[in-house]
């Protein structure tokens, strides 16, 4: 998949883009998979976090992920070779360093959860703090203006970055929650409820799943109207026409927004197939 998704030197350096492994898998998976019963089984990651990063962010991104691992080794070497460290400090540093190295090696060989990766970063920072925490410049009794500015910038970043991340995470969580409610409603035959849930999910965070739910709900509603045994009046015909137009427009928008997901044009094809019948 990596070889197929990196056709030139630029893509090798920069990758195909964040969170694009699933689309690359859909486009470049082996033909043997397409001929098997698992043709529609999707993968959003490779066999490890490091290889997934190489596919999505290229050589530069994967090398950036190795920086904490290199810093851990340097900090651990500094600590163990230091002559002014007590045995307890060296033991504590060795334990923290071993745990951090283990988590980074796990990331290179497997796909651990985000919490474990975050724990690896925390342990890495703790080890680096232990290694360089005793550094002190002789005669320096206070913080210079540049140091105060650096501390202020870091503090601002520590507040802003988590707040921005939490905001987007909450939006995605709410989108997925409403999407799950809509999928359940659609399975129970409540197409109107599913449509409303899809709109709510998309308003929080537009994902391929929420857009497909809206098209599926529209198709289900069209099928309900078409199954009516009574002759449709003018109002029913107008409602069917408007709903068909809206569903097709939503389907076209869905395909444009998710061009690498085969499920989107497949679903739009089902809408056209129904309308043609």
ZAROLUM-865639 format. One record per residue (C-alpha): x, y, z; residue number from 1. Coordinates in steps of 0.05 Angstrom, whole numbers. Example, Ala and Ser with C-alpha at 12.3 -4.5 7.8 and 13.67 -1.06 7.14 Angstrom:
BEGIN
+--------+--------+--------+-----+
:      X :      Y :      Z : num :
+--------+--------+--------+-----+
:    246 :    -90 :    156 :   1 :
:    273 :    -21 :    143 :   2 :
+--------+--------+--------+-----+
END
This chain:
BEGIN
+--------+--------+--------+-----+
:      X :      Y :      Z : num :
+--------+--------+--------+-----+
:      0 :      0 :      0 :   1 :
:     57 :     48 :     17 :   2 :
:     93 :     34 :    -48 :   3 :
:     30 :     45 :    -89 :   4 :
:     10 :    108 :    -54 :   5 :
:     79 :    141 :    -62 :   6 :
:     88 :    146 :   -137 :   7 :
:    140 :    203 :   -135 :   8 :
:    195 :    232 :    -91 :   9 :
:    150 :    286 :    -62 :  10 :
:     98 :    236 :    -37 :  11 :
:    154 :    194 :     -7 :  12 :
:    177 :    254 :     33 :  13 :
:    109 :    282 :     53 :  14 :
:     62 :    222 :     47 :  15 :
:     -9 :    220 :     23 :  16 :
:    -36 :    263 :     80 :  17 :
:    -60 :    253 :    151 :  18 :
:   -116 :    201 :    161 :  19 :
:   -113 :    177 :     88 :  20 :
:    -90 :    106 :     98 :  21 :
:   -162 :     80 :     93 :  22 :
:   -171 :    112 :     25 :  23 :
:   -104 :     87 :      1 :  24 :
:   -122 :     17 :     23 :  25 :
:   -187 :     20 :    -16 :  26 :
:   -151 :     43 :    -79 :  27 :
:    -88 :     -1 :    -77 :  28 :
:   -105 :    -64 :    -39 :  29 :
:    -84 :   -129 :    -73 :  30 :
:   -130 :   -160 :   -124 :  31 :
:   -130 :   -225 :    -83 :  32 :
:   -168 :   -187 :    -28 :  33 :
:   -220 :   -161 :    -77 :  34 :
:   -233 :   -232 :   -101 :  35 :
:   -243 :   -258 :    -31 :  36 :
:   -300 :   -253 :     19 :  37 :
:   -263 :   -196 :     53 :  38 :
:   -267 :   -148 :     -7 :  39 :
:   -304 :    -96 :     34 :  40 :
:   -262 :   -101 :     98 :  41 :
:   -230 :    -33 :    109 :  42 :
:   -167 :    -15 :    147 :  43 :
:   -152 :     55 :    172 :  44 :
:    -82 :     37 :    197 :  45 :
:    -26 :     -8 :    176 :  46 :
:      7 :    -62 :    219 :  47 :
:     41 :    -10 :    263 :  48 :
:     36 :     64 :    280 :  49 :
:    104 :     77 :    249 :  50 :
:     88 :     46 :    182 :  51 :
:     21 :     82 :    182 :  52 :
:     57 :    147 :    194 :  53 :
:    104 :    132 :    137 :  54 :
:     45 :    121 :     91 :  55 :
:      7 :    184 :    113 :  56 :
:     63 :    233 :    129 :  57 :
:    121 :    205 :     90 :  58 :
:    193 :    199 :    108 :  59 :
:    194 :    267 :    144 :  60 :
:    135 :    249 :    188 :  61 :
:    160 :    181 :    207 :  62 :
:    229 :    210 :    224 :  63 :
:    195 :    263 :    267 :  64 :
:    162 :    206 :    306 :  65 :
:    231 :    177 :    320 :  66 :
:    256 :    242 :    353 :  67 :
:    227 :    225 :    422 :  68 :
:    259 :    156 :    419 :  69 :
:    327 :    186 :    403 :  70 :
:    319 :    237 :    459 :  71 :
:    303 :    181 :    507 :  72 :
:    367 :    144 :    490 :  73 :
:    408 :    207 :    497 :  74 :
:    376 :    226 :    564 :  75 :
:    384 :    155 :    591 :  76 :
:    458 :    154 :    570 :  77 :
:    469 :    221 :    604 :  78 :
:    437 :    198 :    668 :  79 :
:    473 :    132 :    673 :  80 :
:    541 :    163 :    658 :  81 :
:    531 :    220 :    706 :  82 :
:    576 :    218 :    767 :  83 :
:    534 :    263 :    812 :  84 :
:    471 :    220 :    811 :  85 :
:    451 :    175 :    869 :  86 :
:    435 :    101 :    859 :  87 :
:    362 :    116 :    872 :  88 :
:    360 :    168 :    817 :  89 :
:    394 :    122 :    768 :  90 :
:    346 :     66 :    786 :  91 :
:    285 :    111 :    777 :  92 :
:    312 :    138 :    711 :  93 :
:    326 :     67 :    686 :  94 :
:    255 :     46 :    702 :  95 :
:    223 :    107 :    669 :  96 :
:    269 :    100 :    609 :  97 :
:    254 :     25 :    601 :  98 :
:    179 :     39 :    603 :  99 :
:    184 :     95 :    552 : 100 :
:    228 :     53 :    505 : 101 :
:    179 :     -5 :    511 : 102 :
:    120 :     39 :    491 : 103 :
:    157 :     69 :    432 : 104 :
:    179 :      0 :    407 : 105 :
:    106 :    -22 :    414 : 106 :
:     86 :     36 :    370 : 107 :
:    136 :     14 :    318 : 108 :
:    112 :    -58 :    318 : 109 :
:     37 :    -51 :    335 : 110 :
:    -19 :      0 :    336 : 111 :
:    -28 :     19 :    409 : 112 :
:    -84 :     64 :    432 : 113 :
:    -76 :    139 :    435 : 114 :
:    -73 :    136 :    511 : 115 :
:    -12 :     90 :    509 : 116 :
:     23 :    136 :    459 : 117 :
:      7 :    195 :    505 : 118 :
:     36 :    156 :    563 : 119 :
:     99 :    145 :    522 : 120 :
:    105 :    220 :    511 : 121 :
:     95 :    234 :    585 : 122 :
:    148 :    184 :    606 : 123 :
:    195 :    212 :    553 : 124 :
:    186 :    282 :    581 : 125 :
:    196 :    256 :    652 : 126 :
:    261 :    222 :    633 : 127 :
:    287 :    284 :    597 : 128 :
:    268 :    326 :    658 : 129 :
:    307 :    278 :    703 : 130 :
:    367 :    282 :    657 : 131 :
:    371 :    357 :    650 : 132 :
:    335 :    381 :    713 : 133 :
:    400 :    393 :    751 : 134 :
:    430 :    437 :    697 : 135 :
:    446 :    506 :    726 : 136 :
:    488 :    562 :    701 : 137 :
:    536 :    591 :    753 : 138 :
:    517 :    661 :    776 : 139 :
:    448 :    657 :    745 : 140 :
:    402 :    675 :    803 : 141 :
:    338 :    687 :    764 : 142 :
:    301 :    683 :    698 : 143 :
:    319 :    728 :    641 : 144 :
:    267 :    762 :    599 : 145 :
:    277 :    712 :    543 : 146 :
:    266 :    655 :    591 : 147 :
:    203 :    686 :    618 : 148 :
:    178 :    696 :    548 : 149 :
:    193 :    624 :    530 : 150 :
:    157 :    600 :    592 : 151 :
:     97 :    643 :    575 : 152 :
:     95 :    617 :    504 : 153 :
:    100 :    545 :    527 : 154 :
:     47 :    556 :    579 : 155 :
:      0 :    588 :    528 : 156 :
:     12 :    529 :    481 : 157 :
:     -2 :    479 :    537 : 158 :
:    -69 :    512 :    548 : 159 :
:    -88 :    527 :    475 : 160 :
:    -69 :    460 :    443 : 161 :
:   -108 :    416 :    492 : 162 :
:   -168 :    464 :    489 : 163 :
:   -169 :    461 :    413 : 164 :
:   -160 :    386 :    413 : 165 :
:   -215 :    376 :    464 : 166 :
:   -262 :    421 :    423 : 167 :
:   -252 :    379 :    360 : 168 :
:   -255 :    314 :    399 : 169 :
:   -322 :    334 :    430 : 170 :
:   -349 :    353 :    362 : 171 :
:   -329 :    286 :    333 : 172 :
:   -357 :    249 :    393 : 173 :
:   -425 :    284 :    386 : 174 :
:   -425 :    271 :    311 : 175 :
:   -412 :    197 :    322 : 176 :
:   -465 :    194 :    377 : 177 :
:   -519 :    223 :    332 : 178 :
:   -495 :    180 :    275 : 179 :
:   -503 :    117 :    317 : 180 :
:   -573 :    139 :    338 : 181 :
:   -590 :    149 :    265 : 182 :
:   -564 :     81 :    245 : 183 :
:   -606 :     49 :    299 : 184 :
:   -667 :     87 :    278 : 185 :
:   -656 :     68 :    205 : 186 :
:   -651 :     -5 :    224 : 187 :
:   -719 :      2 :    259 : 188 :
:   -750 :     32 :    196 : 189 :
:   -753 :    104 :    223 : 190 :
:   -724 :    140 :    163 : 191 :
:   -748 :    209 :    186 : 192 :
:   -711 :    201 :    252 : 193 :
:   -649 :    177 :    216 : 194 :
:   -651 :    237 :    170 : 195 :
:   -655 :    285 :    228 : 196 :
:   -599 :    249 :    264 : 197 :
:   -556 :    253 :    202 : 198 :
:   -565 :    328 :    196 : 199 :
:   -549 :    336 :    270 : 200 :
:   -486 :    293 :    264 : 201 :
:   -462 :    331 :    202 : 202 :
:   -474 :    398 :    236 : 203 :
:   -425 :    378 :    291 : 204 :
:   -373 :    344 :    247 : 205 :
:   -384 :    323 :    175 : 206 :
:   -357 :    252 :    165 : 207 :
:   -366 :    201 :    111 : 208 :
:   -410 :    160 :    158 : 209 :
:   -457 :    217 :    174 : 210 :
:   -464 :    237 :    100 : 211 :
:   -477 :    165 :     80 : 212 :
:   -529 :    159 :    134 : 213 :
:   -567 :    219 :    105 : 214 :
:   -567 :    188 :     35 : 215 :
:   -588 :    120 :     62 : 216 :
:   -645 :    152 :    101 : 217 :
:   -668 :    190 :     39 : 218 :
:   -666 :    126 :     -2 : 219 :
:   -706 :     89 :     51 : 220 :
:   -758 :    144 :     52 : 221 :
:   -764 :    142 :    -24 : 222 :
:   -774 :     67 :    -21 : 223 :
:   -829 :     76 :     31 : 224 :
:   -866 :    125 :    -13 : 225 :
:   -858 :     80 :    -74 : 226 :
:   -887 :     20 :    -37 : 227 :
:   -953 :     55 :    -25 : 228 :
:  -1011 :     14 :    -53 : 229 :
:  -1056 :     74 :    -64 : 230 :
:  -1050 :    119 :   -124 : 231 :
:  -1005 :    178 :   -106 : 232 :
:  -1037 :    246 :   -105 : 233 :
:  -1003 :    310 :   -128 : 234 :
:   -976 :    325 :    -59 : 235 :
:   -944 :    256 :    -54 : 236 :
:   -914 :    262 :   -124 : 237 :
:   -885 :    330 :   -106 : 238 :
:   -857 :    303 :    -41 : 239 :
:   -825 :    245 :    -78 : 240 :
:   -794 :    291 :   -130 : 241 :
:   -766 :    339 :    -78 : 242 :
:   -738 :    282 :    -36 : 243 :
:   -707 :    249 :    -97 : 244 :
:   -674 :    314 :   -117 : 245 :
:   -647 :    326 :    -46 : 246 :
:   -622 :    254 :    -39 : 247 :
:   -585 :    257 :   -105 : 248 :
:   -554 :    324 :    -88 : 249 :
:   -532 :    297 :    -20 : 250 :
:   -503 :    236 :    -55 : 251 :
:   -464 :    278 :   -104 : 252 :
:   -437 :    321 :    -47 : 253 :
:   -419 :    258 :     -9 : 254 :
:   -379 :    231 :    -68 : 255 :
:   -342 :    297 :    -76 : 256 :
:   -324 :    300 :     -3 : 257 :
:   -301 :    227 :      2 : 258 :
:   -271 :    213 :    -67 : 259 :
:   -227 :    155 :    -43 : 260 :
:   -283 :    117 :     -7 : 261 :
:   -315 :     66 :    -53 : 262 :
:   -377 :     63 :     -8 : 263 :
:   -399 :    133 :    -29 : 264 :
:   -406 :    122 :   -104 : 265 :
:   -434 :     53 :    -90 : 266 :
:   -489 :     83 :    -48 : 267 :
:   -503 :    137 :    -99 : 268 :
:   -507 :     82 :   -152 : 269 :
:   -560 :     47 :   -110 : 270 :
:   -601 :    112 :   -109 : 271 :
:   -597 :    118 :   -184 : 272 :
:   -614 :     45 :   -192 : 273 :
:   -677 :     53 :   -151 : 274 :
:   -698 :    116 :   -187 : 275 :
:   -687 :     82 :   -254 : 276 :
:   -733 :     26 :   -233 : 277 :
+--------+--------+--------+-----+
END
